[in-house]
Amino acid sequence: MRVPKKSSRLFREGTAVSQRYELINREEGRYPIASMCRWVGVSKSGYYSWRDRGDSQSESRRKELGVLIKAEFDESDGTYGYRRIAAILRRKGTIVCPDTVRSIMRDLGLVAAQPRRKVRTTVPAEDLDDRPDLVKRDFSAPAPSVKWVGDITYIRTWAGFVYLATVLDCCTKKVVGYCMASHMRTSLVCDAIDMAVRNCPHTRGVTIFHSDRGSQYMSDQFSEHLRKYGILPSVGRTGVCWDNAWAESFNATLKNERVHRMVYPTREHAIKDVTSWIELTYNHKRLHSGLGYRTPNEVERELLSCEIAA
């Protein structure tokens, strides 16, 4: 009986015994075990002991983690990467290195949803005034309702576009206000501000609302709307997306983790689905890296508890 050609590479001096056992295991059933053991220079009893052994502790641990990681990946609808999965496992009592999670996800073929190319929806206003940039790309805040940012994005349906205007709190990263409609008139962004004011107590002359220089945000109607609430307007520079990066980032997350994975027959379907995602997933369930992998609602509750205690 001839020695299998593909086993010849294992005859080199210094080849690990485990590699020789693995070759025998792969060829088992095609050749006699005793002959293969003789060919690769190992004992038959040693091979049987290797084959019949249980998984090592590290292998068992890796298999257990694989089950947990797959469950969390599926629970996130395929949107969580290795860092968020490591964080959520830690919250549930399983401490694991993010690099280990990444390795296991690679072995299991788990790849988180990837963002698509951004499409511009807001149109810069022509009559640019001298409104200041009060944020200067600093999208952090010491407390809720100190800095709000917002933007408009579109959602495609079979019946036409739906437009979403948002108001995001820079402290809690929560969507505190939003409005969806089939138009991009200034009333869309005014209604989003109204919702934010209802949901979050703000301070006249202190609370800032920052946006890009879209025509809706630069209109006299919107300026008067902010003035009514005592909210300070702030705008970035024309065509510089980094000046409103946090709002742009939220839009990308919404599209990547929800909208691009759905098909909406009607505008009503889109409005219901996006509303549910904002309220039940983004604000309530999704872990935010900028919050130490906590949810916006968690951070808001913690800050409120501290205020009450003080």
C-alpha positions, 0 to 999 in steps of 0.5 A: 500500500502506497503512502498518501502523497499529501501526507509526505509533508508531515514526514519532515523532522520536527513536525508536531505530533498533533499534526500527525494525529490530525492527518491520520484522523482526516484519512481514517476510513481510507487507510488502516490506522496501524499503517498510517501510524507507522507511516507518520511515526507515531504509536497506535495507542498514542493516536487512540488516546488523542482521538478519544480525549475530550475537548481541552478546557480552552476548546470547551470555553471557546465553544461555549463563547461561540454559542453566546456570541452567536446568540447576541449577534442574532439578537442584534439582527446582525448589527453588533460588532465584536466590541459591542458583543464583548460589552453586552456579554460583560454586562451579563456576567461573561468576561471575555476579551474583545479580541477573542470575540473578534476571533470567534466571530471570524471563525463563525463567519459573523460579519456585522452590517456595513454602512453604505455611501451617504446621500445628501438631503439638506440643501445649503441656504443661499442667504447665509448669515453670521450665526456662530458655531457654538459647538466647534465639533465638541459633541460632548456635554456635562449634562442633558439639554446643554447641547442638542444637535439635529439633521434631516435624512430620507427613508425610501419607500415604494410610495415615495420618500419619508423624511426624518428630522432628529434632535439628539442630546450630546450628553445622553446620546438619546434621540429626544425629539424627532418628526417624520413626514413626506416633506422637508418643509421647515415645519418638519424640524420645528416639530422635532424641536417641539418634541424635544422640549416636551421630553427634556426640560431645557434652560432658556439662554443655555440650551444650544441647538446645532445643525448644518446650514440646510435651508430649513435650519437657516430659515426665519421661521426656524430661527423664530421657533428657537427664539420662542423657547430661548434656545441658542442657534448654532450652525457648522460651516457650509459643506463641512460634514465634520461640523455636524458629525454626531448627527451624521453618525446617527443617520448612518447608524439608522440606515446601516442597522435598520433602514437598509435591511428593510423594505417599506411598501408605504410611508406608514410602514416606514414611520412605524418601523423607524419610530419603534427602532428609535424608541425601543432599540436605539434609546432603550437597548442599543449599547453606545460606545461613547457612553461606556457601552451603556444605553442612552436611557440608562445614562439619562436615568443615572443622571436623573437619580444623581440630581434627585440625590443632590 
